[in-house]
Structure formats: C-alpha cells, structure tokens
Amino acid sequence: MKNNIKNLRAKYDLTQDKLAELLHVSRQTIISLENERYNPSIKLAFKISRVFHCKIEDVFIYEGD
C-alpha cells in the first residue's frame, strides 16, 4: 500500500527515530513502512494519522487488489 509517511515526516520535521519513538515502534518499522514493504495494523495506522493530525486516507493510499 502506498503512503505519504516520508512526506508527512518532512512536513512535521520528524526523524525516523523520533516518529518511531512517538509510535512505540522500531526505526526499522518506519523504514519498512516508508519503503512500502510493510502494511501497518489498523491500530498503528490510526496512531500514525493522529501524529500527523490527519485522516488515515491522507496517510495511506489504497489502490485495490
């Protein structure tokens, strides 16, 4: 699934380490998300959207099966 995490991180001036800390995940998880190798749980997706003060749809782009 495509996402805007890297762009949003830049907008909010967050490092991968800081975002990982805020979400209580590893930096490797953030790297995997940004490289679209990992799709988060719905719980993590909501946490990410809250950090960036936006809707899940603004973070993640579902392109169908």
Secondary structure, 3 states (H helix, E strand, C coil): CEECHHHHHHHCCCCHHHHHHHHCCCHHHHHHHHCCCCCCCHHHHHHHHHHCCCCHHHHEECCCC
